[in-house]
Amino acid sequence: MIRQSILCGVAAAAFAVTACNAENSGNSTPAVSTAPIKAVPAPNGGDWTTIVATTPEGGFVMGNPNAKVKLVEYGSMTCPHCREFDEAALPTLTSKYVKSGQVSFEFRNYVRDGYDMAASVLARCAGTSGFFGLTRQLYADQPDWIAKIQAADPATMQAIGALPVDQQLAEVAKIAGLQQYAAMRGLPIAKSSVCLADAETPTKLVQMQTDAMAQFPDFPGTPTFIQNGKMIEIKPGTSVWSQVESSINAALGS
């Protein structure tokens, strides 16, 4: 079963980082673009950053569905470089680019381990109204809930791995305190319990990962960015956001 394959490593106490692209880290100060962007008015005088939908590929997309630039991030909830990008980029990406209506931003979960799966399922359980907010909060506090994972008793982890598949995710979330964390941010435990026990979402998440590797054979790890259907080449030594922003500006002609 697909779901079994993604959770089979839950019993391991070590935290895997093999799919987190270390070359995506850069220490240079991000370039700040001051070029004006011609705004596309949102419907009914609204705000494009509040318009969120699911996509056929399995992601959540924020912004104008007809935006000139369609940016996709494949990100892992347990990847520190994804957290760094979120902290460095999302405020400007949303307030300047998505809000203009010229850029849409889609996030597709790229699951690396059982804890990534649990966090991803909970974020997606928040639906279109809460996905981006809960995802950002999970990134912000990533070191805290990952520390709980690393401190887990190996015997407990072994026992979780022996549970029926439909019980494993809830136990994984319990170890990291993720259900309570999500409940404090608007996702009731009763609802998250249903999501964690549902086999459909983990299957979709694994399929999204499989599709990414099939579509992009040179997929480098997370985070990876696709702009208008083409992968953005991220080079080491310069901040990821500055490179992504430069690509966006080039496509906008600014």
N, C-alpha and C positions, 0 to 999 in steps of 0.2 A: 504494500500500500504506500502511496505517496506520503501520507501523513506520518506513517511509521518511520519512513526513511529520514525525515527531517528531525524527528525527535529521538532517534536512536542514540545520539550522542549526549543526551541530557545527563546521564549518569557520570560523565566526566566532570571532575571538579575544576579542571583547568579551563580558562577562558580563551577560546580560539580567536585569532585575529587574521587568519590566513587570507580572507577575502577583503580585508580592509587595506586599501591601496596606500602604502606608506609614502609613495612618491607624490601623492597628491598634497603633501604638506609643504608649506612654504613659509618662510619667516619674513619676507619682504612686506612692507606696508602696502596695503591695497591701493591701487590708483583710484582717485575720486573723479568721476565724470561730472562736469558741470553743464554739459550741453543740454539745451532744452529739448523736451520731447513733446511733440504735438499730441495732445490728449484726444482719445476717442471717448465721447460721453457714454457713461453707463446708462442702462435703461431706467427710466423714471427718476432721473437725477440721482441715482444710487452710486454705490462704490464697488468697483470691479473686485476689490479684495474680499468682499463679502459673498461673492458669487462662486460657489464651489459645487462641483459635480463629480461623479465617478466616471471613469472612462472604460471603453471596451477592453483595453489592455490590462485593467485591474487597478489603475492608479486613482488618485484624487487630484483634480485639476482646479486651480484657482484662477479666476480672471475671465477675460473676454474669449469666448470660444473661437472667435474669428481673428484673434490677435495676429499681427504680422510675424511675430517671433513666438514660437512654441518651444519652451524650455522644459525638458524632462530631467529630473534627477532620479537615479537609482541609488537609494541610500539604505544603510543598515542601522538599526536602532542601537546596536552594540559596537558600532565603529566610531572610534574617537575622532577620526578625520572628518566624518560626516557631521559630528557635533561641532567641530571647529568651523566647518563651512556654514552650518546653520547659524551660529553665533555671529560670524563675520558678515554673512551675506543677506540673510532673510529680511532684516529691517529695511535695507536699501532696495533689495529686489522687489519687495512688496509695495513699499510706500512710493517709490519712484517709477518702477517699470510696470509692475502689474496694475497698479492704480491708474496708470495712464491709459490702459486698454490696448497698449501696443505689444505687451508681452503677457503670455499666460505661463503659469508655473504648475507643472504636474510632478507629484512625488509618487514613485513606485517603490514599494518595499522590496529589498533584496535580502532575503532571510539567510543568515549564516549559521544559526544555532538555535537551540530550544528556547533560550531566553529572548533572543531576537524575535522568535516566533510569538512568544507570549506578549511581549511589548507591542508588536505590530498588530496582533489580533485586538488588543485592547484599544489602541489608537483608532483602528478601523471601526471598532464597535461604537465609537463616539459619533459616527456618521458624518455627513457632509458639514453639519454645523459645528462639529467639534474636532474633526480629524487634525487639522493643521495646528490648532491650539494645543491639543494634548501631545502631538508629536513634538512640538517645540519645547514643551515643558519636560517631556521625557529626555530630550537631548540635554537640556539645561542641567538636569539632575542625574545625568547618566553615571557620573563617578560614584554617586551615593548608592544607587540600586545595584550597580555592578559590584561594588564592594561587598554587598550582602551575598551575592552569588559566589564570590571568591572565598568568602568565609564559611560557606555552607559545609556541613559535615559530609564527608565522602560516603558514609554509610547511608545517610538520608538520600543522597543523590542516587545511589545504587537502588534504593527502594523505589524511588520515583520511576526509574527506568524500567522496573518490573511491573508497574501498574498497567492496567488496560489503557490503550491509547487515548480513549475519550476522557480519561481522568488526569493524564499527564500534564497538560497545559495549565490546569487550575493549580496543581501542586507546584509547578515551576513558578507561576505568578506569585504564589504564596511565599516561596523562599525569598523572592526579591521584594516582597511587599507591594507588588504592583496593583493589585485590586484595590487595596486601601488608598494607595496613592491616587489612582484614577477616580475613586469615589470622592475624594476631597476636592477634585477638580470637575465634578459634575456628572460622572458616569456611575450610576447606582450599581452596587455590588450584585443585585439581582439580575440586572441586565448584562453586566460583564461576565457573570457566571454562565449565562446562556451562550454568550459568544465564545467563551473558552471551551465549552463542551461541544461546539458545533464543528463538524468535520469539513464543512464546505469552505470556510475561509482559509484554513491552513492549506487545503488542496489548491486553492486559487493562488496563494502566495508562492507555493513551490512551482506552480505552472508559470507564474510571472518571471521567476528566476530562470527557469528553463527556456522560456521564450527570449529573454534578454541574451542569453548565451548563444542561442541559435541565430538570432538576428544580427548580433555583433560578435563574431568569432574571436575578435581581439579584445573582448571585454576585460578591462584591467583590474577590476575590483571596485570597491565603493569608497567615495562617491564617484559615480560616472554620470556625465551630462550629455544629453542628446538635444541638439538644437535643429528644429525643422527636419527631423529624421536622420541627421548626421551626428556622429559622435564628435564632441569637442576634445581635441588633443590637449591634455593637461601636462605641462612640462614642470619638472622639479625646479626649485629655487625661487619661484615666484608664487605669491598667494593664489590659491585656487579661484577665489572670488574675482580677483583682478583679471584673471584670464577669461573667466566666464563672462564678466561684464564687458570686456573688450570685444568678445565674440558677439554679444548682444548688440552693442553699439555699432559694430560693423554691419550687422544685418539691418539695423534701423537706419543706417546711413548718417549716424551722428558721431 
